[in-house]
């Protein structure tokens, strides 16, 4: 069961870490939207809110790509843990 616990800790660290960062940045948008920081024009007539929102969209794509890259690794580790359990290696 030690390998299972390691797997769960590793997966939870990844999932909760990335979720926390992305959730913080998403919640920050409505807070900053009412401050002068994002009300200023950044690029031509485009305000910071639009730039920040576009950044959130890009960040979402990055999150999807990162999870897609990590998921096969987690699947392999889970298969190894299951194989170990089936062979009687679990205590």
NORRAJO-V881202 format. One record per pair of residues at least 24 apart in sequence whose ideal C-beta (glycine too) atoms are under 8 Angstrom apart, sorted by the first residue. I is the first residue (numbers start at 1). J is the second residue. Records with the same first field share a line. If there is no record, write none. Layout:
I=J  J
//
This chain:
1=90  91
2=91
3=80  81  84  89
4=81  85  90
7=74  77  78  81
10=74  77
11=74
14=70  74
18=63  66  67
22=59  60  63
25=56  59
26=56
29=53  56
//
